[in-house]
Amino acid sequence: MTGPDSHRLVRSPGVGSVVIGPAADGSRRPDLVVAADDAIDWTVFDGLTVPAGYPWPRIIVYEGDDTGFFDWARRRPIGTFEWRPSSAHVVDATGANINRLWIGLRTAPLHLTVPSMPHGVLTVNGDLSLLTAVLADGGACPAVDFQPDTLPAADAVPLRLPDLPAFAGAQHVTVTVRPLRQAFDCASLLQFPDTRHLSLGGQLVNVAALAQLRHLRGLQLRFCPDLTGLPALDSWPELTHLIAFNVEEATGKRLRGELRRPGREWERSGVSQLRRPEWFATEYGLPFSGWPAAKAKKATTAYRTAQRAIATATGPDGVEAAIRAFVAVVNAMPGIETTEREDAGDAVAQLAEDTPFGDLTEDAQDWFDDARDF
């Protein structure tokens, strides 16, 4: 892979993915360990297939700076490729056959000529300002999925998407942020006037601006604690599909009533799991929502125990003991992933930011790093 007999991979039945990248303390060890700057021979996977004959792996997760996989994908289709570059790149992905391309941007800019993805999705995660995108000659705009980083403070100036003129013709747009953090400004979606299908999740503001997306046919809203100002459904004459799930109660009831009005046909539509504002703060506000159910239950129980201990602590040492006890529970869980480690860190920060002894977030980070073995 990086040289003769450089790596050995044992495939497990039913596993269709492979993780490639540097080994890092506290993170799951990749299936194939490489340095970020290693040159990779992607053709080593050419002879591997699943029993049905489709190329294996279907999903590749790669952290590093070898962009040769785009050239490889011109000859060999890839189902999903997740890429986390660490250096700046100018990449022409024209002709790459990747159905779902996920790119995580943190520190370095990327200039990307987007491949034609007629039925695929381009996801950009992290600092979206680092992306400059152009479409390949003759290429149609893909479905786009934006997962921007947000600030912890819910009262921070709302986040807007950067100008992304390459995607002005996007017909499928998804934006997901976390509830109870920095809000997403829906007015920045007006740069996609041809949007037909829109999916939004998290803390939103300026939802009234969505009325200007006159061609909407599908709208999905998930985990939205505040939908104040959401236009009436008849603002979109072509709308035939609505999903609202885990949204604030008042607007959810209004939407439910609008769906029941006669005179309009709806396809696969519904409003469910309406929530009071306090639910988001006490339940969804915990950073374990994406964990497997068994892990999430244990982590939530440990978090609640730590909360009670901190509330009755007689000094900062009591706060420290409560946080270390929480981390010990997470330590005992098998196979903590990178994102779960980050979530556990967020949980510790939440526990420490409002204690009887003030904000102990900085101290708590040291306690967290010292106590964890994941």
The 8 nearest C-alpha neighbors of each residue, nearest first, counted from 0:
[[1, 40, 2, 39, 5, 43, 6, 41],
 [0, 2, 39, 5, 38, 40, 37, 3],
 [1, 3, 5, 0, 4, 40, 39, 6],
 [2, 4, 5, 1, 0, 6, 40, 43],
 [5, 3, 6, 2, 7, 0, 1, 43],
 [4, 6, 2, 3, 1, 0, 7, 31],
 [7, 5, 4, 0, 8, 31, 1, 32],
 [6, 8, 9, 5, 4, 31, 30, 0],
 [9, 7, 10, 6, 30, 31, 17, 11],
 [8, 10, 11, 7, 30, 12, 31, 6],
 [11, 9, 8, 12, 14, 15, 13, 17],
 [10, 12, 14, 13, 9, 15, 8, 16],
 [13, 11, 14, 10, 15, 49, 9, 50],
 [12, 14, 15, 11, 10, 49, 16, 50],
 [15, 13, 12, 11, 16, 10, 17, 56],
 [14, 16, 56, 57, 13, 58, 55, 17],
 [17, 15, 58, 56, 59, 14, 57, 18],
 [16, 18, 59, 30, 60, 56, 19, 58],
 [19, 17, 60, 29, 30, 61, 59, 31],
 [20, 18, 61, 31, 29, 32, 60, 30],
 [19, 21, 62, 33, 32, 61, 29, 63],
 [22, 20, 34, 33, 32, 23, 35, 62],
 [21, 23, 28, 32, 29, 20, 24, 26],
 [24, 22, 26, 25, 21, 28, 27, 29],
 [23, 25, 26, 22, 373, 27, 28, 372],
 [24, 26, 373, 23, 372, 27, 340, 337],
 [27, 25, 337, 24, 23, 28, 373, 336],
 [26, 28, 336, 29, 337, 25, 335, 334],
 [27, 29, 22, 26, 30, 23, 32, 21],
 [30, 28, 18, 31, 19, 32, 20, 27],
 [29, 31, 18, 19, 17, 32, 28, 8],
 [32, 30, 19, 29, 18, 33, 20, 6],
 [31, 33, 20, 21, 29, 19, 22, 30],
 [34, 32, 20, 21, 37, 35, 31, 19],
 [33, 35, 21, 37, 36, 20, 32, 63],
 [34, 36, 63, 64, 37, 21, 33, 20],
 [35, 37, 34, 64, 63, 38, 65, 33],
 [38, 36, 34, 35, 39, 33, 65, 1],
 [39, 37, 65, 1, 36, 40, 64, 67],
 [40, 38, 1, 0, 41, 37, 65, 67],
 [39, 41, 0, 42, 43, 1, 38, 67],
 [40, 42, 43, 39, 68, 44, 71, 0],
 [41, 43, 45, 44, 40, 71, 0, 46],
 [42, 44, 41, 45, 40, 0, 46, 47],
 [45, 43, 42, 47, 46, 41, 55, 56],
 [46, 44, 42, 43, 47, 54, 75, 41],
 [45, 47, 44, 48, 43, 54, 42, 55],
 [48, 46, 55, 44, 45, 54, 49, 56],
 [49, 47, 54, 55, 52, 53, 50, 46],
 [48, 50, 52, 51, 53, 55, 54, 47],
 [51, 49, 52, 48, 53, 54, 55, 47],
 [52, 50, 49, 53, 48, 54, 55, 47],
 [51, 53, 49, 50, 48, 54, 55, 47],
 [52, 54, 48, 49, 51, 55, 50, 57],
 [55, 53, 48, 47, 56, 49, 52, 57],
 [56, 54, 48, 57, 47, 49, 53, 15],
 [55, 57, 15, 16, 58, 54, 17, 59],
 [56, 58, 78, 55, 15, 16, 77, 79],
 [59, 57, 16, 79, 56, 80, 78, 15],
 [58, 60, 80, 17, 16, 18, 81, 61],
 [61, 59, 81, 18, 80, 19, 82, 17],
 [62, 60, 19, 82, 20, 81, 18, 63],
 [63, 61, 83, 20, 82, 84, 19, 35],
 [64, 62, 35, 84, 65, 20, 85, 61],
 [63, 65, 84, 36, 35, 66, 85, 86],
 [64, 66, 67, 38, 63, 39, 36, 37],
 [67, 65, 68, 64, 69, 90, 70, 63],
 [66, 68, 69, 70, 65, 71, 41, 39],
 [67, 69, 71, 66, 70, 72, 41, 65],
 [70, 68, 72, 67, 71, 95, 92, 66],
 [69, 71, 73, 67, 72, 68, 95, 74],
 [70, 72, 68, 73, 69, 74, 75, 67],
 [73, 71, 75, 95, 69, 74, 96, 70],
 [72, 74, 95, 70, 71, 94, 96, 75],
 [75, 73, 72, 71, 76, 70, 96, 95],
 [74, 76, 72, 73, 71, 77, 96, 45],
 [77, 75, 96, 72, 97, 78, 74, 73],
 [78, 76, 97, 79, 57, 96, 72, 98],
 [77, 79, 57, 98, 97, 58, 99, 76],
 [80, 78, 99, 58, 77, 100, 98, 57],
 [79, 81, 59, 100, 58, 60, 101, 82],
 [82, 80, 101, 60, 102, 61, 100, 59],
 [83, 81, 102, 61, 62, 101, 84, 60],
 [82, 84, 62, 103, 102, 63, 61, 104],
 [85, 83, 63, 64, 86, 62, 82, 104],
 [84, 86, 63, 107, 64, 83, 106, 87],
 [87, 85, 107, 84, 88, 64, 108, 106],
 [86, 88, 107, 108, 109, 85, 89, 84],
 [89, 87, 109, 90, 110, 86, 108, 107],
 [88, 90, 110, 109, 111, 91, 87, 112],
 [91, 89, 111, 92, 88, 110, 112, 66],
 [90, 92, 112, 93, 111, 89, 113, 114],
 [91, 93, 114, 95, 112, 69, 113, 90],
 [94, 92, 114, 135, 91, 95, 113, 112],
 [93, 95, 73, 114, 92, 96, 115, 72],
 [94, 96, 73, 72, 92, 69, 93, 114],
 [97, 95, 76, 72, 73, 94, 77, 98],
 [98, 96, 77, 99, 95, 78, 76, 100],
 [97, 99, 119, 78, 79, 116, 77, 96],
 [100, 98, 79, 120, 119, 97, 121, 78],
 [99, 101, 121, 80, 79, 81, 122, 97],
 [102, 100, 81, 122, 123, 121, 82, 80],
 [103, 101, 82, 123, 81, 83, 124, 122],
 [102, 104, 124, 83, 125, 123, 82, 105],
 [105, 103, 125, 126, 124, 106, 102, 83],
 [104, 106, 126, 125, 107, 103, 85, 129],
 [105, 107, 104, 85, 108, 86, 129, 126],
 [106, 108, 87, 86, 85, 105, 129, 109],
 [109, 107, 129, 87, 130, 88, 110, 106],
 [108, 110, 88, 130, 87, 89, 111, 129],
 [111, 109, 89, 131, 132, 130, 90, 88],
 [112, 110, 132, 90, 113, 91, 109, 89],
 [111, 113, 91, 133, 134, 92, 135, 132],
 [112, 114, 134, 111, 92, 135, 133, 93],
 [115, 113, 93, 92, 94, 95, 135, 116],
 [114, 116, 138, 117, 139, 113, 94, 135],
 [115, 117, 119, 141, 118, 114, 98, 120],
 [118, 116, 119, 115, 141, 139, 140, 142],
 [119, 117, 116, 98, 120, 141, 142, 99],
 [120, 118, 98, 116, 99, 117, 141, 142],
 [119, 121, 142, 99, 143, 141, 122, 100],
 [120, 122, 143, 100, 99, 101, 144, 142],
 [123, 121, 144, 101, 145, 143, 100, 102],
 [124, 122, 102, 145, 101, 103, 146, 144],
 [123, 125, 146, 103, 147, 102, 145, 104],
 [124, 126, 148, 147, 104, 103, 105, 127],
 [127, 125, 128, 104, 105, 129, 148, 147],
 [126, 128, 129, 130, 125, 147, 161, 123],
 [127, 129, 126, 130, 161, 131, 160, 108],
 [128, 130, 108, 127, 126, 109, 107, 131],
 [131, 129, 109, 128, 127, 108, 110, 132],
 [130, 132, 110, 109, 111, 129, 133, 163],
 [131, 133, 111, 110, 112, 165, 130, 113],
 [134, 132, 112, 165, 113, 111, 135, 131],
 [135, 133, 113, 112, 138, 165, 136, 132],
 [134, 136, 138, 93, 112, 113, 114, 137],
 [137, 135, 138, 134, 93, 139, 133, 115],
 [136, 138, 135, 139, 134, 115, 140, 93],
 [139, 137, 115, 135, 136, 134, 140, 114],
 [140, 138, 115, 141, 137, 117, 134, 116],
 [139, 141, 169, 166, 168, 138, 142, 134],
 [142, 140, 116, 120, 143, 139, 117, 119],
 [141, 143, 171, 120, 172, 169, 121, 119],
 [144, 142, 121, 172, 120, 122, 141, 173],
 [143, 145, 122, 173, 172, 174, 121, 123],
 [144, 146, 174, 123, 122, 147, 173, 124],
 [145, 147, 124, 175, 174, 123, 176, 125],
 [148, 146, 125, 124, 145, 126, 127, 149],
 [147, 149, 125, 126, 146, 150, 124, 176],
 [150, 148, 181, 147, 151, 180, 176, 158],
 [149, 151, 181, 152, 180, 148, 155, 153],
 [150, 152, 180, 181, 153, 149, 179, 155],
 [153, 151, 180, 154, 155, 150, 181, 179],
 [152, 154, 180, 181, 179, 155, 151, 182],
 [155, 153, 152, 181, 156, 182, 157, 180],
 [156, 154, 152, 181, 153, 157, 150, 182],
 [155, 157, 158, 154, 181, 182, 153, 152],
 [158, 156, 182, 183, 184, 181, 155, 159],
 [157, 159, 183, 184, 182, 156, 160, 181],
 [160, 158, 184, 187, 183, 161, 157, 185],
 [159, 161, 187, 162, 158, 127, 188, 163],
 [162, 160, 128, 163, 159, 127, 187, 130],
 [161, 163, 164, 160, 190, 187, 128, 159],
 [164, 162, 165, 166, 161, 167, 132, 131],
 [163, 165, 167, 166, 162, 190, 132, 133],
 [166, 164, 133, 163, 167, 132, 134, 140],
 [165, 167, 169, 164, 168, 163, 140, 191],
 [166, 168, 191, 164, 169, 165, 190, 192],
 [167, 169, 166, 193, 140, 191, 170, 192],
 [170, 168, 166, 140, 167, 171, 194, 191],
 [169, 171, 194, 195, 193, 196, 168, 172],
 [170, 172, 142, 196, 169, 194, 197, 195],
 [173, 171, 197, 143, 144, 142, 196, 198],
 [172, 174, 144, 198, 197, 199, 145, 143],
 [175, 173, 145, 199, 144, 146, 198, 200],
 [174, 176, 200, 146, 199, 201, 145, 173],
 [177, 175, 201, 200, 146, 147, 202, 178],
 [176, 178, 201, 180, 202, 179, 175, 200],
 [177, 179, 201, 202, 180, 223, 224, 176],
 [180, 178, 153, 202, 177, 284, 181, 280],
 [179, 181, 153, 151, 152, 178, 177, 150],
 [182, 180, 153, 150, 149, 155, 152, 157],
 [183, 181, 202, 157, 203, 158, 180, 204],
 [182, 184, 158, 203, 157, 204, 185, 159],
 [185, 183, 204, 159, 186, 157, 158, 205],
 [184, 186, 187, 205, 188, 206, 204, 183],
 [185, 187, 188, 208, 184, 189, 205, 209],
 [186, 188, 185, 189, 159, 160, 184, 190],
 [189, 187, 190, 186, 185, 191, 160, 209],
 [188, 190, 191, 187, 192, 186, 212, 211],
 [189, 191, 188, 192, 167, 187, 162, 164],
 [192, 190, 167, 189, 193, 188, 194, 169],
 [193, 191, 194, 189, 212, 190, 167, 168],
 [194, 192, 191, 170, 168, 195, 169, 214],
 [193, 195, 170, 192, 191, 196, 169, 171],
 [196, 194, 215, 170, 216, 214, 171, 193],
 [195, 197, 217, 171, 194, 216, 215, 218],
 [198, 196, 218, 172, 173, 171, 217, 219],
 [197, 199, 219, 173, 218, 220, 172, 174],
 [200, 198, 220, 174, 175, 173, 219, 221],
 [199, 201, 175, 221, 222, 220, 176, 223],
 [200, 202, 178, 177, 223, 176, 222, 175],
 [201, 203, 178, 182, 223, 183, 224, 179],
 [204, 202, 183, 182, 184, 201, 225, 185],
 [203, 205, 184, 206, 183, 185, 182, 202],
 [206, 204, 207, 185, 208, 184, 186, 203],
 [205, 207, 229, 208, 204, 185, 209, 228],
 [206, 208, 228, 229, 205, 209, 230, 210],
 [209, 207, 206, 210, 186, 205, 211, 185],
 [208, 210, 211, 207, 212, 206, 185, 186],
 [209, 211, 208, 212, 234, 230, 207, 213],
 [210, 212, 209, 213, 208, 189, 192, 207],
 [213, 211, 210, 209, 214, 192, 215, 194],
 [212, 214, 211, 235, 215, 210, 236, 234],
 [215, 213, 195, 212, 237, 216, 193, 194],
 [216, 214, 195, 238, 217, 213, 196, 212],
 [215, 217, 238, 237, 195, 239, 196, 214],
 [216, 218, 196, 240, 215, 238, 241, 197],
 [219, 217, 241, 197, 198, 196, 240, 242],
 [218, 220, 198, 242, 241, 243, 199, 197],
 [221, 219, 243, 199, 200, 198, 242, 244],
 [220, 222, 200, 244, 223, 245, 243, 246],
 [223, 221, 245, 246, 201, 200, 224, 244],
 [222, 224, 246, 201, 221, 225, 202, 200],
 [225, 223, 247, 246, 202, 276, 222, 279],
 [226, 224, 223, 227, 247, 203, 202, 246],
 [227, 225, 229, 228, 250, 223, 224, 206],
 [228, 226, 225, 229, 250, 206, 204, 207],
 [227, 229, 207, 206, 230, 226, 205, 204],
 [228, 230, 207, 206, 226, 227, 231, 209],
 [231, 229, 207, 210, 228, 232, 234, 209],
 [230, 232, 233, 234, 229, 254, 257, 235],
 [231, 233, 234, 235, 230, 257, 238, 254],
 [232, 234, 235, 231, 236, 238, 230, 257],
 [235, 233, 232, 231, 210, 236, 230, 213],
 [236, 234, 233, 238, 237, 213, 232, 215],
 [235, 237, 238, 233, 234, 213, 214, 215],
 [238, 236, 216, 235, 215, 214, 239, 213],
 [239, 237, 216, 235, 215, 236, 217, 240],
 [238, 240, 265, 216, 266, 217, 237, 264],
 [241, 239, 217, 266, 268, 265, 238, 267],
 [242, 240, 268, 218, 219, 217, 269, 243],
 [241, 243, 219, 269, 268, 270, 220, 244],
 [244, 242, 270, 220, 219, 221, 271, 246],
 [245, 243, 221, 271, 246, 272, 270, 220],
 [246, 244, 272, 222, 273, 221, 274, 271],
 [247, 245, 223, 222, 273, 244, 224, 274],
 [248, 246, 274, 224, 273, 275, 225, 249],
 [247, 249, 273, 274, 251, 275, 250, 252],
 [250, 248, 251, 252, 247, 253, 273, 275],
 [249, 251, 253, 252, 248, 247, 254, 226],
 [250, 252, 248, 254, 253, 249, 247, 273],
 [253, 251, 255, 254, 250, 249, 248, 256],
 [252, 254, 250, 256, 251, 255, 257, 249],
 [255, 253, 257, 251, 256, 252, 250, 258],
 [254, 256, 252, 258, 253, 257, 270, 251],
 [255, 257, 253, 259, 254, 258, 252, 260],
 [256, 258, 254, 259, 260, 255, 253, 232],
 [259, 257, 255, 256, 260, 254, 265, 269],
 [260, 258, 256, 257, 261, 255, 254, 263],
 [259, 261, 257, 258, 256, 262, 263, 255],
 [262, 260, 263, 259, 264, 258, 257, 256],
 [261, 263, 260, 264, 259, 258, 265, 257],
 [264, 262, 261, 265, 260, 239, 258, 259],
 [263, 265, 239, 266, 262, 261, 258, 240],
 [264, 266, 239, 240, 268, 263, 267, 258],
 [265, 267, 240, 268, 239, 264, 241, 269],
 [268, 266, 240, 265, 269, 241, 242, 239],
 [269, 267, 241, 240, 242, 266, 265, 270],
 [268, 270, 242, 241, 271, 243, 267, 255],
 [269, 271, 243, 255, 242, 244, 251, 254],
 [270, 272, 244, 273, 243, 269, 245, 251],
 [271, 273, 245, 244, 274, 246, 270, 243],
 [274, 272, 248, 245, 246, 271, 247, 251],
 [275, 273, 247, 248, 246, 245, 278, 272],
 [274, 276, 277, 278, 248, 247, 273, 279],
 [277, 275, 278, 279, 224, 274, 247, 280],
 [276, 278, 280, 279, 275, 281, 274, 282],
 [279, 277, 281, 282, 280, 276, 275, 274],
 [278, 280, 283, 284, 277, 282, 281, 276],
 [279, 281, 284, 277, 278, 282, 283, 276],
 [282, 280, 278, 279, 284, 277, 283, 285],
 [283, 281, 284, 278, 279, 285, 280, 277],
 [282, 284, 279, 285, 280, 281, 278, 288],
 [285, 283, 280, 279, 282, 281, 286, 179],
 [284, 286, 283, 287, 282, 346, 288, 281],
 [287, 285, 342, 288, 284, 346, 345, 283],
 [286, 288, 290, 295, 289, 285, 342, 298],
 [289, 287, 290, 286, 283, 295, 285, 291],
 [288, 290, 287, 291, 286, 295, 339, 292],
 [291, 289, 287, 295, 288, 292, 294, 339],
 [292, 290, 294, 293, 295, 289, 288, 287],
 [291, 293, 295, 294, 296, 290, 288, 289],
 [294, 292, 296, 295, 291, 297, 290, 298],
 [293, 295, 297, 296, 291, 292, 298, 290],
 [296, 294, 292, 298, 290, 287, 293, 297],
 [295, 297, 299, 293, 294, 298, 292, 300],
 [298, 296, 300, 294, 299, 295, 301, 293],
 [297, 299, 295, 301, 300, 296, 302, 294],
 [298, 300, 302, 296, 301, 297, 295, 303],
 [301, 299, 297, 303, 302, 298, 296, 304],
 [302, 300, 304, 298, 299, 325, 303, 305],
 [301, 303, 299, 305, 304, 300, 298, 306],
 [304, 302, 306, 300, 305, 301, 299, 307],
 [303, 305, 301, 307, 302, 306, 300, 308],
 [304, 306, 321, 308, 302, 303, 307, 309],
 [307, 305, 303, 309, 304, 308, 302, 310],
 [306, 308, 310, 304, 305, 309, 303, 311],
 [307, 309, 305, 311, 306, 310, 321, 312],
 [308, 310, 312, 318, 306, 311, 307, 305],
 [309, 311, 307, 308, 312, 306, 355, 354],
 [312, 310, 308, 309, 313, 307, 355, 317],
 [313, 311, 317, 309, 314, 310, 308, 318],
 [314, 312, 317, 311, 315, 316, 355, 318],
 [313, 315, 316, 317, 312, 318, 356, 355],
 [316, 314, 318, 317, 319, 356, 313, 312],
 [315, 317, 319, 314, 318, 320, 312, 313],
 [318, 316, 312, 320, 315, 319, 314, 321],
 [319, 317, 315, 309, 321, 316, 320, 322],
 [318, 320, 316, 322, 317, 321, 323, 315],
 [319, 321, 317, 323, 318, 322, 324, 316],
 [322, 320, 305, 324, 318, 319, 323, 308],
 [323, 321, 325, 319, 324, 320, 318, 326],
 [322, 324, 326, 320, 325, 321, 319, 327],
 [325, 323, 327, 321, 322, 326, 320, 328],
 [324, 326, 322, 328, 323, 327, 301, 302],
 [325, 327, 323, 329, 328, 324, 330, 371],
 [328, 326, 330, 324, 325, 329, 323, 331],
 [327, 329, 331, 325, 326, 330, 324, 301],
 [328, 330, 326, 332, 331, 327, 298, 325],
 [331, 329, 327, 328, 332, 372, 326, 371],
 [330, 332, 329, 328, 327, 333, 326, 372],
 [331, 333, 329, 330, 334, 335, 328, 294],
 [334, 332, 335, 331, 330, 329, 294, 373],
 [333, 335, 336, 332, 27, 373, 26, 331],
 [334, 336, 333, 339, 373, 340, 332, 337],
 [337, 335, 339, 338, 27, 334, 340, 26],
 [338, 336, 340, 26, 339, 341, 27, 335],
 [337, 339, 341, 340, 336, 342, 335, 343],
 [340, 338, 342, 336, 341, 337, 335, 343],
 [339, 341, 343, 337, 338, 342, 336, 344],
 [340, 342, 344, 338, 339, 343, 345, 337],
 [343, 341, 339, 345, 344, 340, 286, 338],
 [344, 342, 346, 340, 345, 341, 339, 347],
 [343, 345, 341, 347, 342, 346, 348, 340],
 [344, 346, 342, 348, 343, 347, 349, 341],
 [347, 345, 343, 349, 344, 348, 342, 350],
 [346, 348, 350, 344, 349, 345, 351, 343],
 [347, 349, 345, 351, 346, 360, 350, 352],
 [350, 348, 346, 347, 351, 352, 345, 353],
 [349, 351, 347, 348, 352, 346, 306, 353],
 [352, 350, 360, 359, 348, 349, 353, 354],
 [351, 353, 358, 360, 349, 359, 350, 348],
 [354, 352, 358, 351, 357, 350, 355, 349],
 [353, 355, 356, 357, 351, 352, 358, 309],
 [356, 354, 357, 310, 353, 309, 312, 314],
 [357, 355, 354, 315, 358, 314, 359, 353],
 [356, 358, 354, 355, 353, 359, 352, 351],
 [357, 359, 352, 353, 360, 351, 354, 356],
 [360, 358, 351, 362, 361, 352, 363, 357],
 [359, 361, 363, 351, 352, 348, 362, 358],
 [362, 360, 364, 363, 359, 365, 358, 348],
 [363, 361, 365, 359, 364, 360, 366, 351],
 [364, 362, 366, 360, 365, 361, 367, 359],
 [363, 365, 367, 361, 362, 366, 368, 360],
 [364, 366, 368, 362, 363, 367, 369, 361],
 [367, 365, 363, 369, 364, 368, 370, 362],
 [366, 368, 364, 370, 365, 369, 363, 371],
 [369, 367, 365, 366, 370, 371, 364, 372],
 [368, 370, 366, 367, 371, 365, 372, 364],
 [371, 369, 367, 368, 366, 323, 326, 372],
 [370, 372, 368, 373, 369, 367, 326, 330],
 [371, 373, 330, 25, 370, 369, 368, 327],
 [372, 25, 371, 330, 26, 335, 340, 24]]
